[in-house]
Amino acid sequence: MRLSLSAIAGREGARRRPPTRRRRRWLRAGFAVGGLATIAASGAWLWQEGNSAEIVVGIHEGMLSLSADAGLAVGHVLVEGRQFADRKDVDAALGIERGQPIFAVNLAEARARLQSLCWVRHASIARRLPDVVYVRIEERVPLALWQRNGRLSLIDRDGTVIGREGIANWLHLPMVVGEGAETAAAQLVDALAAVPEVARHVDAAVRVSGRRWDLKLNGGIDVRLPENEVAAALVRLDRLQRENALLDRDVMAVDLRIPDRLIVRTSPSGVRKARARGENT
């Protein structure tokens, strides 16, 4: 088979076609990385030879400048997972400026600063060469409002204080009160979620002596829960409410601390009404 000169010229032209902009960018980056490796090796040799630290620092700065000139500079900072954390706070914690050499970004330090923000539970940061810094944030999820010394704060399931910023948007969350309430709140909130008929009456839960809970209901009723088996006690209270509408009566307090006994204290008016109906008080 014979090839014409035009066919041969066409193939040569295809091989010699100028690289695309993206390809040129990656070629420059590749040459830069190769140059950085060479300079780094030279810097290590100079250090071993006992040369001054200023020379090595200068070589390091030269390496970063070379990499930026070759296209390895920050062009984009992509942040995913942020919903409640303030964007300005996130940007300040990252401390990354567009145009700086991408290898000059200290990922570990930026991640540590980011995780110091109250809303950030976990963060990961990575370079995506040639010009992208990718940030992934896992935010804390508010569980309850914690009242201590007359002040409200948002807390998560671990009892970590998220803070007060934007707290007006979370007033629908359950309120826990007292020292130690923040670390014990998750178990109580989960137990209340299983008994919505009781939960809708609850105004606040007060931690007593760091051992157990008293519930403050919106009708002025106090419910004393046991130290253990809290979920079982709430299920019992839920049954009493569904079958007898206990929480809708003239009741002042319900004591559930003894598993096989129910102690109910009624108001004076409730006692009079019960006697008028011929009920035992």
C-alpha positions as CSV (number, residue, x, y, z in Angstrom):
1,M,0.0,0.0,0.0
2,R,1.4,3.4,-1.0
3,L,0.8,6.6,1.0
4,S,0.5,9.8,-0.8
5,L,2.6,12.8,0.2
6,S,-0.6,14.6,1.3
7,A,-1.5,11.8,3.7
8,I,2.0,11.8,5.2
9,A,1.8,15.6,5.6
10,G,-1.6,15.3,7.2
11,R,-0.2,12.8,9.8
12,E,2.9,14.9,10.5
13,G,0.6,18.0,10.9
14,A,-1.6,16.1,13.4
15,R,1.5,15.1,15.4
16,R,2.8,18.6,15.5
17,R,-0.6,20.3,16.3
18,P,-0.1,22.8,19.1
19,P,-1.3,21.6,22.5
20,T,-4.5,22.9,23.8
21,R,-4.6,25.5,26.6
22,R,-5.4,22.8,29.2
23,R,-2.6,20.6,28.0
24,R,-0.1,23.4,28.0
25,R,-1.2,24.2,31.5
26,W,-0.5,20.6,32.7
27,L,2.8,20.5,30.8
28,R,3.9,23.7,32.6
29,A,2.8,22.2,35.9
30,G,4.7,19.0,35.1
31,F,7.9,20.8,34.3
32,A,7.4,22.9,37.4
33,V,7.0,19.8,39.6
34,G,10.1,18.3,38.0
35,G,12.0,21.5,38.6
36,L,10.8,21.6,42.2
37,A,12.0,18.1,42.8
38,T,15.4,19.1,41.5
39,I,15.6,22.3,43.5
40,A,14.5,20.4,46.6
41,A,17.2,17.9,46.2
42,S,19.7,20.7,45.8
43,G,18.4,22.4,48.9
44,A,18.8,19.2,50.9
45,W,22.4,18.8,49.7
46,L,23.1,22.4,50.7
47,W,21.6,21.9,54.1
48,Q,23.7,18.7,54.6
49,E,26.8,20.7,53.5
50,G,26.3,23.1,56.4
51,N,25.1,26.1,54.4
52,S,23.1,28.8,56.0
53,A,19.4,28.5,56.7
54,E,18.8,31.7,54.7
55,I,20.0,30.0,51.5
56,V,17.6,27.1,52.0
57,V,14.7,29.5,52.8
58,G,15.5,31.4,49.7
59,I,15.5,28.2,47.6
60,H,12.1,27.2,49.2
61,E,10.6,30.6,48.3
62,G,12.1,30.3,44.8
63,M,10.4,26.9,44.4
64,L,7.0,28.3,45.4
65,S,7.4,31.3,43.1
66,L,8.4,28.9,40.2
67,S,5.4,26.7,40.9
68,A,3.0,29.7,40.9
69,D,4.4,31.0,37.6
70,A,3.9,27.6,36.1
71,G,0.2,27.6,37.0
72,L,0.3,25.9,40.4
73,A,-1.4,28.9,42.1
74,V,-4.7,29.0,44.0
75,G,-7.5,29.8,41.5
76,H,-10.5,28.4,43.3
77,V,-11.4,27.4,46.9
78,L,-14.4,25.0,46.8
79,V,-16.2,24.6,50.1
80,E,-18.9,21.9,50.4
81,G,-21.1,21.0,53.4
82,R,-21.4,24.5,54.8
83,Q,-25.0,25.4,55.8
84,F,-25.0,27.2,59.2
85,A,-21.4,28.3,59.7
86,D,-20.8,31.9,58.6
87,R,-19.0,32.0,55.3
88,K,-16.8,34.9,56.4
89,D,-15.7,32.9,59.4
90,V,-14.9,29.9,57.2
91,D,-12.8,32.1,54.8
92,A,-11.0,33.7,57.7
93,A,-10.2,30.4,59.2
94,L,-8.9,29.0,56.0
95,G,-6.7,32.0,55.4
96,I,-6.2,31.1,51.7
97,E,-5.7,33.9,49.1
98,R,-6.4,33.5,45.4
99,G,-3.1,33.6,43.5
100,Q,-0.9,32.3,46.2
101,P,1.3,29.3,45.4
102,I,-0.9,26.2,46.0
103,F,2.0,24.4,47.7
104,A,2.3,27.3,50.1
105,V,-1.1,26.4,51.7
106,N,-0.5,24.6,54.9
107,L,-3.4,22.2,54.9
108,A,-3.0,20.9,58.4
109,E,-3.0,24.4,60.0
110,A,-5.9,25.5,57.9
111,R,-7.9,22.4,58.9
112,A,-7.1,23.0,62.6
113,R,-8.3,26.6,62.4
114,L,-11.5,25.5,60.5
115,Q,-12.3,22.8,63.1
116,S,-12.0,25.4,65.9
117,L,-15.1,27.1,64.6
118,C,-18.2,26.3,66.8
119,W,-20.3,25.0,63.9
120,V,-17.6,22.7,62.4
121,R,-17.5,19.1,63.7
122,H,-15.0,17.8,61.1
123,A,-13.2,19.2,58.1
124,S,-11.0,17.9,55.4
125,I,-8.8,19.9,53.0
126,A,-7.0,18.8,49.8
127,R,-5.2,20.2,46.8
128,R,-6.6,19.4,43.4
129,L,-3.9,20.4,41.1
130,P,-3.2,22.6,39.4
131,D,-5.3,25.4,41.0
132,V,-8.1,24.1,43.3
133,V,-8.2,23.8,47.1
134,Y,-11.1,21.6,48.0
135,V,-12.7,21.9,51.5
136,R,-15.3,19.5,52.9
137,I,-17.1,20.5,56.1
138,E,-19.3,18.4,58.4
139,E,-21.3,20.7,60.6
140,R,-22.7,20.1,64.1
141,V,-26.4,19.3,64.2
142,P,-28.3,21.2,67.0
143,L,-30.0,18.8,69.4
144,A,-31.4,21.1,72.2
145,L,-31.2,24.4,73.9
146,W,-29.2,24.4,77.1
147,Q,-30.0,26.9,79.8
148,R,-27.3,27.6,82.3
149,N,-27.0,30.6,84.5
150,G,-30.0,32.1,82.8
151,R,-28.4,31.9,79.3
152,L,-29.4,29.7,76.4
153,S,-26.9,28.0,74.1
154,L,-27.2,25.5,71.3
155,I,-25.7,22.0,71.9
156,D,-25.2,19.0,69.7
157,R,-25.6,15.3,70.6
158,D,-22.2,15.2,72.2
159,G,-23.1,18.0,74.5
160,T,-20.7,20.3,72.7
161,V,-21.8,24.0,72.9
162,I,-22.3,25.3,69.4
163,G,-23.0,28.9,70.6
164,R,-25.7,31.5,70.6
165,E,-25.5,32.7,67.0
166,G,-28.8,32.5,65.3
167,I,-30.4,30.9,68.3
168,A,-33.8,32.5,67.5
169,N,-34.1,30.0,64.6
170,W,-33.9,27.0,67.0
171,L,-36.4,27.9,69.7
172,H,-38.5,24.9,68.7
173,L,-35.9,22.5,70.1
174,P,-36.3,21.0,73.5
175,M,-34.8,22.9,76.5
176,V,-32.5,21.3,79.1
177,V,-31.5,23.1,82.2
178,G,-28.7,22.7,84.7
179,E,-25.2,21.5,85.1
180,G,-24.5,18.2,83.3
181,A,-27.7,18.6,81.3
182,E,-25.8,19.1,78.1
183,T,-24.0,15.7,78.2
184,A,-27.1,13.7,79.2
185,A,-29.6,15.4,76.9
186,A,-29.3,13.1,73.9
187,Q,-30.7,10.1,75.7
188,L,-33.7,12.1,77.1
189,V,-34.4,13.7,73.7
190,D,-34.4,10.3,72.0
191,A,-36.8,8.9,74.7
192,L,-39.2,11.8,74.3
193,A,-39.2,11.4,70.5
194,A,-40.8,8.0,71.0
195,V,-43.7,9.5,73.0
196,P,-44.9,12.5,71.0
197,E,-48.1,12.9,73.0
198,V,-46.0,13.5,76.2
199,A,-43.3,15.5,74.4
200,R,-45.7,18.1,73.2
201,H,-46.5,19.0,76.8
202,V,-42.8,19.4,77.8
203,D,-41.5,23.0,78.3
204,A,-38.2,22.0,79.8
205,A,-36.2,19.2,81.4
206,V,-34.2,20.0,84.5
207,R,-31.2,17.9,85.5
208,V,-31.4,17.1,89.2
209,S,-28.1,16.4,91.1
210,G,-26.5,15.2,87.9
211,R,-28.4,11.9,88.2
212,R,-32.0,12.2,86.9
213,W,-34.5,14.5,85.2
214,D,-37.6,16.5,86.2
215,L,-39.9,17.5,83.4
216,K,-41.6,20.9,83.5
217,L,-44.9,20.6,81.5
218,N,-46.7,23.5,79.9
219,G,-49.7,23.0,82.2
220,G,-47.5,23.6,85.3
221,I,-47.1,19.9,86.0
222,D,-43.8,18.5,87.3
223,V,-42.9,15.0,86.3
224,R,-40.2,13.3,88.3
225,L,-38.4,10.7,86.3
226,P,-36.3,7.9,87.7
227,E,-32.5,7.8,87.5
228,N,-32.6,4.7,85.3
229,E,-35.1,3.3,82.8
230,V,-36.2,6.8,81.7
231,A,-37.6,5.5,78.4
232,A,-39.8,2.9,80.2
233,A,-41.1,5.6,82.6
234,L,-42.0,7.9,79.7
235,V,-43.8,5.1,77.9
236,R,-45.8,4.5,81.1
237,L,-46.7,8.2,81.3
238,D,-47.7,8.2,77.6
239,R,-50.1,5.3,78.3
240,L,-51.6,7.1,81.2
241,Q,-52.1,10.2,79.0
242,R,-53.7,8.3,76.2
243,E,-56.0,6.2,78.4
244,N,-56.8,8.7,81.2
245,A,-55.7,12.2,79.9
246,L,-53.7,12.5,83.0
247,L,-51.8,15.6,81.9
248,D,-55.0,17.4,81.1
249,R,-56.3,17.2,84.6
250,D,-55.8,19.4,87.7
251,V,-52.5,17.7,88.4
252,M,-49.5,19.4,90.0
253,A,-47.0,16.6,90.0
254,V,-46.5,13.1,88.8
255,D,-43.8,10.9,90.4
256,L,-42.6,8.0,88.3
257,R,-39.4,7.2,90.3
258,I,-40.8,3.9,91.6
259,P,-41.5,1.5,88.8
260,D,-44.6,-0.3,90.3
261,R,-46.1,2.8,91.9
262,L,-47.7,6.0,90.6
263,I,-47.8,9.0,92.9
264,V,-50.0,11.9,91.6
265,R,-50.4,15.2,93.5
266,T,-53.4,17.2,92.5
267,S,-54.2,20.9,93.0
268,P,-56.7,21.9,95.8
269,S,-59.3,22.6,93.2
270,G,-58.7,19.2,91.7
271,V,-59.1,17.5,95.0
272,R,-62.5,19.2,95.6
273,K,-63.7,18.3,92.1
274,A,-62.6,14.7,92.6
275,R,-64.4,14.5,96.0
276,A,-67.5,15.9,94.4
277,R,-67.4,13.2,91.8
278,G,-66.9,10.6,94.6
279,E,-63.4,9.7,93.5
280,N,-60.6,8.7,95.9
281,T,-58.0,11.4,96.4
